[in-house]
Amino acid sequence: MTIEDVILVPGDGGFYCDDQRAIREGAVRDGLVYVGDPITEGFSRIRMPAECLTVLLRLSDGCTARGDAVSVTYGGVAGRDPRLDASQQCDVASRILGPWLLGRDVERFRPLCDELELLTDSSAGRPLHRALQYGASQALMSAAAHAHRRTVAEQVAHEHGLSPRWQMTKVCCQCGEERFENVDKMIVRGADVLPHGLINHTETLVGSDGSKLTQYVQWVRDRVRQLRPEAKPTLHFDVYGTLGLVFGWREPGRIVAFLSKLQEAAEPFPLQIEGAIDAGSAAAQLDAFIRLREARDRAGLTVRFIADEWCNTLEDVKRYAAAQAADMIQIKTPDLGSLHRSIEAVLACKASGMGSYLGGSCAETEWSAQLCAQVAVATEPDQMLAKPGMGVDEGLMIVRNAMAQTIALARSR
């Protein structure tokens, strides 16, 4: 089965893209938006609606395969590609991606995805934007699954030699800036991992001594007990490097001393901290995470560390896994480019004993989320992200339903 036509359609992502640097440097909120000038490449305003570029492949049997090119909310920082400009990337895709795809045999996606990553945008002197790789790879995976009359999960398992147990993956929800009502939604719906917290501001959300974050962790714990006493979720907080800003990322002992209090505040629930520090570069981040984990182990704490910033590629994931620099890695799917690299990242984590979190972004689409849910069913990471959006209900519904339907189809065969 071959590709007879490539159709590119600019569209909307599931949330917004924010200039993280401008926000960290004091941009003030005014309702939904931020007041001030953007700093990061690719932003004309500090908060902009997320965009997508849909890649449609018309196949030789008349059917269509789809992929959605999207970038993450905080594009252009921590080594990531810039925010996706759908109009701009549509031009690039028309010139480079479309001609390359035409006539291709879609029986297997892995070799095509390997080739895809070698394409370059000569006008920019760099590989294709990772968002384009992400979207095109989704379409190729969908096409291969269609060619063999399989689900994407079954096609992933077939091409990677996997034997899935066909079971649900734990889902991690994110509350966005609705840090109280959205937590209620997560608890009522029985989310496995919650609430993310979006702890991105030291003064208002952490406090000079960490007391504000401690109070929030206690509130989440108590709210779970109040609304669903039988529930046993994992408490997961993404702190975007703010602990390093408050306590000094070069002083892991001070951070661990605070985390001892935070772990106590979370009990009896397990505690995970994502992005405890941001050391400013890939090499410094890896070294700082190693020292932080060593300090944690010496203190005998059970809090788990999750790597995110500066861990953007399959090679980065493998380095963290080899160094055992964290307990889990968030595999931020758009940042890794072609979706088959996220598959390989999950498998690399599992092979090394590292925890794997098939993540991504609230700025994605329902289609990219559904395909990631199928990848989760096939590769069995420790948890995956409820996406897109920040409303909780929608993202949780999308990924849970996609997993449940995929599992039912696979088991029926």
C-alpha positions as CSV (number, residue, x, y, z in Angstrom):
1,M,0.0,0.0,0.0
2,T,1.4,3.4,-1.0
3,I,0.9,7.1,-0.4
4,E,-0.9,8.8,-3.3
5,D,-1.4,12.3,-1.9
6,V,-0.3,14.4,1.1
7,I,-2.7,17.0,2.5
8,L,-1.6,19.5,5.1
9,V,-4.2,21.3,7.3
10,P,-3.2,23.9,9.9
11,G,-5.4,23.7,13.0
12,D,-5.7,24.2,16.7
13,G,-3.8,22.6,19.6
14,G,-5.5,21.7,22.9
15,F,-4.3,24.5,25.1
16,Y,-1.8,27.4,25.0
17,C,1.9,27.9,24.5
18,D,3.6,30.1,27.0
19,D,6.9,32.0,27.0
20,Q,8.3,30.3,30.1
21,R,11.3,32.7,30.3
22,A,9.1,35.8,30.3
23,I,6.9,34.3,33.1
24,R,10.0,33.3,35.2
25,E,11.3,36.9,34.8
26,G,8.1,38.4,36.3
27,A,5.4,38.7,33.6
28,V,2.2,39.6,35.3
29,R,-1.1,37.7,34.7
30,D,-4.1,39.6,33.6
31,G,-7.0,37.1,33.4
32,L,-6.0,34.5,30.9
33,V,-3.1,36.4,29.4
34,Y,0.2,37.8,30.5
35,V,1.2,41.4,30.3
36,G,4.6,42.3,28.9
37,D,6.9,41.5,26.0
38,P,7.9,38.0,25.0
39,I,11.5,36.9,25.3
40,T,11.7,33.4,23.7
41,E,12.1,32.8,20.0
42,G,8.8,32.0,18.3
43,F,6.6,34.0,20.6
44,S,4.8,37.2,19.5
45,R,2.9,37.3,22.8
46,I,3.7,35.7,26.1
47,R,0.7,33.4,25.9
48,M,-0.5,32.2,22.5
49,P,-3.1,29.6,21.4
50,A,-1.4,26.3,20.6
51,E,-1.5,25.3,16.9
52,C,-1.2,22.0,15.1
53,L,-0.5,21.0,11.5
54,T,-2.4,17.9,10.5
55,V,-0.7,15.5,8.0
56,L,-3.2,13.5,6.0
57,L,-2.0,10.7,3.8
58,R,-4.4,9.5,1.1
59,L,-3.5,5.8,0.5
60,S,-3.8,3.7,-2.6
61,D,-6.9,1.9,-1.3
62,G,-8.7,5.3,-1.0
63,C,-8.4,5.5,2.8
64,T,-6.7,8.2,4.8
65,A,-4.1,8.1,7.6
66,R,-3.6,11.1,10.0
67,G,-1.0,12.6,12.2
68,D,-0.9,15.9,14.1
69,A,2.2,18.0,14.3
70,V,2.3,19.8,17.7
71,S,4.8,21.3,20.0
72,V,4.8,21.5,23.8
73,T,3.5,24.4,25.9
74,Y,7.0,25.7,26.9
75,G,8.6,25.6,23.5
76,G,12.0,27.1,22.8
77,V,13.5,26.6,26.3
78,A,15.6,23.9,27.9
79,G,17.0,22.7,24.6
80,R,13.6,22.3,22.9
81,D,12.5,23.3,19.4
82,P,10.6,26.6,19.1
83,R,6.8,26.8,19.4
84,L,5.1,25.4,16.4
85,D,4.0,28.0,13.9
86,A,1.5,26.0,11.8
87,S,1.6,28.4,8.8
88,Q,5.4,28.5,8.7
89,Q,5.8,24.7,9.1
90,C,3.1,24.1,6.5
91,D,5.3,25.8,4.0
92,V,8.3,23.7,5.1
93,A,6.2,20.5,4.9
94,S,4.9,21.4,1.5
95,R,8.5,21.8,0.1
96,I,10.2,18.9,1.9
97,L,8.0,16.5,3.7
98,G,5.2,16.1,1.1
99,P,7.5,15.2,-1.9
100,W,9.4,12.7,0.3
101,L,6.2,11.0,1.4
102,L,4.6,10.6,-2.0
103,G,4.8,7.0,-3.4
104,R,6.1,5.5,-0.2
105,D,5.2,2.0,0.8
106,V,3.6,2.1,4.2
107,E,3.7,-1.6,5.2
108,R,6.2,-0.8,8.0
109,F,6.6,2.5,9.9
110,R,10.0,2.0,11.6
111,P,12.3,2.3,8.5
112,L,10.3,5.2,7.2
113,C,10.5,7.0,10.5
114,D,14.3,6.4,10.6
115,E,14.5,8.1,7.2
116,L,12.1,10.9,8.2
117,E,14.6,12.0,10.9
118,L,17.3,12.5,8.2
119,L,15.2,15.1,6.3
120,T,16.6,18.6,6.6
121,D,15.2,22.1,6.0
122,S,17.9,23.6,3.9
123,S,16.6,27.1,4.3
124,A,17.1,26.9,8.0
125,G,20.1,24.6,7.9
126,R,18.7,22.1,10.4
127,P,16.6,19.0,10.6
128,L,12.8,19.3,10.3
129,H,11.1,20.7,13.3
130,R,10.5,17.9,15.8
131,A,6.8,18.7,15.7
132,L,6.7,17.9,12.0
133,Q,8.6,14.6,12.7
134,Y,6.0,13.9,15.4
135,G,3.0,14.5,13.2
136,A,4.4,12.7,10.1
137,S,5.4,9.6,12.2
138,Q,1.9,9.4,13.6
139,A,0.5,9.3,10.1
140,L,3.0,6.6,9.0
141,M,2.1,4.5,12.1
142,S,-1.6,4.8,11.4
143,A,-1.0,3.9,7.7
144,A,1.0,0.8,8.6
145,A,-1.6,-0.3,11.1
146,H,-4.3,0.2,8.5
147,A,-2.4,-1.7,5.8
148,H,-2.3,-4.7,8.1
149,R,-5.8,-4.2,9.5
150,R,-4.4,-3.8,13.0
151,T,-4.7,-1.3,15.8
152,V,-1.7,1.0,16.1
153,A,-0.8,-0.8,19.4
154,E,-0.8,-4.1,17.6
155,Q,1.4,-2.7,14.8
156,V,3.8,-1.2,17.4
157,A,4.0,-4.6,19.2
158,H,4.6,-6.4,15.8
159,E,7.4,-4.1,14.6
160,H,9.2,-4.0,17.9
161,G,8.8,-7.6,18.9
162,L,6.7,-7.0,22.0
163,S,4.1,-9.1,23.8
164,P,1.8,-6.7,25.6
165,R,-0.4,-7.8,28.4
166,W,-3.2,-5.7,27.0
167,Q,-3.9,-3.8,30.2
168,M,-4.5,-0.2,31.2
169,T,-1.6,2.1,32.0
170,K,-1.8,4.4,35.0
171,V,-2.9,7.9,34.0
172,C,-1.3,11.1,35.4
173,C,-3.6,14.2,35.3
174,Q,-2.5,17.9,35.4
175,C,-4.6,20.6,37.0
176,G,-3.2,23.6,35.2
177,E,-3.9,26.8,37.1
178,E,-7.1,25.5,38.6
179,R,-5.3,23.9,41.5
180,F,-8.3,23.2,43.6
181,E,-11.4,22.4,41.6
182,N,-9.5,20.4,39.1
183,V,-8.0,18.3,41.9
184,D,-11.6,17.5,42.9
185,K,-12.3,16.3,39.3
186,M,-9.3,14.0,39.5
187,I,-10.3,12.5,42.8
188,V,-13.9,12.0,41.8
189,R,-12.8,10.3,38.5
190,G,-10.3,8.1,40.2
191,A,-7.1,9.4,38.6
192,D,-4.1,7.2,39.3
193,V,-1.5,10.0,39.6
194,L,-2.4,13.6,40.5
195,P,-2.4,16.6,40.5
196,H,0.8,17.8,38.7
197,G,0.2,21.2,40.3
198,L,1.9,23.5,37.8
199,I,4.3,24.8,40.5
200,N,6.0,27.4,38.3
201,H,6.4,30.4,40.5
202,T,8.5,30.5,43.6
203,E,6.9,33.4,45.6
204,T,3.3,32.4,45.2
205,L,3.4,28.6,44.9
206,V,6.5,27.5,46.8
207,G,7.3,30.2,49.4
208,S,10.7,31.4,50.6
209,D,10.9,28.4,53.0
210,G,8.7,26.0,50.9
211,S,5.8,26.4,53.3
212,K,3.2,27.3,50.5
213,L,4.0,24.1,48.6
214,T,3.9,22.1,51.8
215,Q,0.4,23.4,52.6
216,Y,-0.8,22.6,49.1
217,V,0.5,19.0,49.3
218,Q,-1.3,18.6,52.6
219,W,-4.5,20.0,51.1
220,V,-4.3,17.5,48.2
221,R,-3.7,14.6,50.6
222,D,-6.6,15.7,52.9
223,R,-8.9,16.2,49.9
224,V,-8.3,12.7,48.7
225,R,-9.1,11.3,52.1
226,Q,-12.3,13.4,52.3
227,L,-13.7,12.7,48.8
228,R,-12.5,9.1,48.2
229,P,-11.2,7.5,51.4
230,E,-10.6,4.3,49.6
231,A,-8.4,5.9,46.9
232,K,-4.6,5.3,46.8
233,P,-3.2,7.7,44.2
234,T,0.4,8.7,43.8
235,L,0.9,12.4,44.5
236,H,2.9,14.0,41.7
237,F,4.1,17.6,41.6
238,D,5.9,19.3,38.7
239,V,7.9,22.1,40.3
240,Y,9.7,23.4,37.1
241,G,13.0,23.9,38.8
242,T,11.6,26.1,41.6
243,L,13.1,24.0,44.4
244,G,16.5,24.7,43.0
245,L,15.7,28.4,42.9
246,V,14.5,28.5,46.5
247,F,17.0,26.2,48.1
248,G,19.9,26.4,45.6
249,W,20.3,23.7,43.0
250,R,24.0,23.3,43.9
251,E,23.0,22.4,47.4
252,P,21.1,19.1,47.2
253,G,21.3,18.6,51.0
254,R,19.0,21.7,51.5
255,I,16.6,20.4,48.9
256,V,16.4,17.0,50.4
257,A,15.9,18.4,53.9
258,F,12.8,20.2,52.5
259,L,11.6,17.1,50.7
260,S,11.7,15.2,54.0
261,K,8.9,17.6,55.2
262,L,7.1,17.3,51.9
263,Q,7.1,13.5,52.0
264,E,5.7,13.6,55.5
265,A,3.0,16.0,54.2
266,A,2.0,13.6,51.5
267,E,1.8,10.5,53.7
268,P,0.4,7.9,53.3
269,F,0.5,8.4,49.6
270,P,3.7,8.0,47.5
271,L,5.3,11.3,46.4
272,Q,6.8,12.1,43.0
273,I,8.6,15.4,42.2
274,E,9.1,16.3,38.6
275,G,11.7,18.9,37.6
276,A,13.1,19.6,41.1
277,I,15.9,21.7,39.6
278,D,16.9,23.4,36.4
279,A,20.6,23.7,36.2
280,G,20.6,25.6,32.9
281,S,22.3,23.1,30.6
282,A,22.0,19.5,29.6
283,A,25.4,18.5,31.2
284,A,24.8,20.5,34.4
285,Q,21.3,19.1,34.7
286,L,22.4,15.5,34.5
287,D,25.2,16.0,37.1
288,A,22.8,17.9,39.4
289,F,20.2,15.1,39.3
290,I,22.8,12.5,40.1
291,R,23.9,14.5,43.2
292,L,20.3,15.1,44.2
293,R,19.4,11.4,44.0
294,E,22.5,10.5,46.0
295,A,21.6,13.0,48.7
296,R,18.1,11.6,48.8
297,D,19.3,8.0,49.2
298,R,21.7,9.0,52.0
299,A,18.7,10.6,53.8
300,G,16.6,7.4,53.4
301,L,13.7,9.2,51.7
302,T,11.3,7.4,49.4
303,V,10.2,10.5,47.3
304,R,10.8,9.7,43.6
305,F,12.5,12.2,41.2
306,I,11.3,12.6,37.6
307,A,13.5,14.1,34.9
308,D,12.0,16.4,32.3
309,E,13.8,19.7,31.3
310,W,17.0,19.1,29.4
311,C,16.0,15.5,28.7
312,N,14.6,16.0,25.2
313,T,15.9,13.2,22.9
314,L,16.2,9.5,22.9
315,E,19.9,9.9,23.5
316,D,19.2,12.1,26.5
317,V,16.9,9.5,27.9
318,K,19.5,6.8,27.5
319,R,22.1,8.9,29.2
320,Y,19.8,9.5,32.2
321,A,19.0,5.8,32.3
322,A,22.6,4.7,32.1
323,A,23.6,7.1,34.9
324,Q,20.5,6.2,37.0
325,A,20.1,9.9,37.4
326,A,16.4,9.9,38.3
327,D,13.7,7.4,39.2
328,M,11.6,8.1,36.2
329,I,11.9,10.1,33.0
330,Q,9.1,12.0,31.4
331,I,9.3,11.1,27.7
332,K,7.9,14.3,26.3
333,T,6.6,12.9,23.1
334,P,6.7,16.0,20.8
335,D,10.2,16.9,21.9
336,L,11.5,13.5,20.9
337,G,10.3,14.1,17.3
338,S,9.2,10.9,15.5
339,L,6.9,8.9,17.8
340,H,8.9,5.8,17.3
341,R,11.7,7.4,19.4
342,S,9.2,7.7,22.3
343,I,8.5,4.0,21.9
344,E,12.3,3.3,22.0
345,A,12.7,5.6,25.0
346,V,10.1,3.6,27.0
347,L,11.8,0.4,26.1
348,A,15.2,1.8,27.0
349,C,14.0,2.9,30.4
350,K,12.5,-0.5,31.0
351,A,15.7,-2.3,30.0
352,S,17.7,-0.3,32.5
353,G,15.2,-0.5,35.4
354,M,14.4,3.2,35.0
355,G,10.7,4.3,35.5
356,S,9.1,5.6,32.3
357,Y,6.4,8.3,32.0
358,L,5.0,8.6,28.5
359,G,4.2,12.3,28.7
360,G,3.7,15.0,26.2
361,S,1.8,18.3,26.5
362,C,-1.6,19.8,27.2
363,A,-1.0,21.7,23.8
364,E,-1.4,18.4,21.8
365,T,-4.6,17.2,20.0
366,E,-7.1,14.5,20.7
367,W,-5.6,12.4,17.9
368,S,-2.0,12.6,19.1
369,A,-3.2,11.7,22.5
370,Q,-5.1,8.7,21.2
371,L,-2.1,7.4,19.4
372,C,0.1,7.9,22.5
373,A,-2.5,5.9,24.5
374,Q,-2.1,3.0,22.0
375,V,1.7,3.3,22.3
376,A,1.3,3.0,26.1
377,V,-0.8,-0.1,25.7
378,A,1.9,-1.7,23.5
379,T,5.0,-0.6,25.5
380,E,3.6,-0.5,29.1
381,P,5.2,2.5,30.7
382,D,4.7,3.2,34.4
383,Q,2.3,6.0,33.7
384,M,1.1,8.2,30.8
385,L,-0.2,11.8,30.7
386,A,-3.9,12.7,30.4
387,K,-4.0,15.0,27.4
388,P,-4.7,17.3,25.7
389,G,-6.0,20.4,27.5
390,M,-6.1,21.4,31.2
391,G,-9.7,20.6,31.9
392,V,-9.0,17.1,33.4
393,D,-12.3,15.6,32.2
394,E,-11.5,15.7,28.5
395,G,-7.9,14.5,28.6
396,L,-8.6,11.7,31.0
397,M,-11.6,10.6,28.9
398,I,-9.6,10.6,25.7
399,V,-6.6,8.5,26.8
400,R,-8.6,6.1,29.0
401,N,-11.2,5.4,26.3
402,A,-8.5,5.0,23.7
403,M,-6.7,2.4,25.9
404,A,-9.8,0.6,26.8
405,Q,-11.0,0.3,23.2
406,T,-7.6,-0.8,21.9
407,I,-7.4,-3.5,24.6
408,A,-10.9,-4.7,23.8
409,L,-10.1,-5.0,20.1
410,A,-6.8,-6.8,20.7
411,R,-8.3,-9.3,23.2
412,S,-11.2,-10.0,20.8
413,R,-8.7,-11.3,18.3
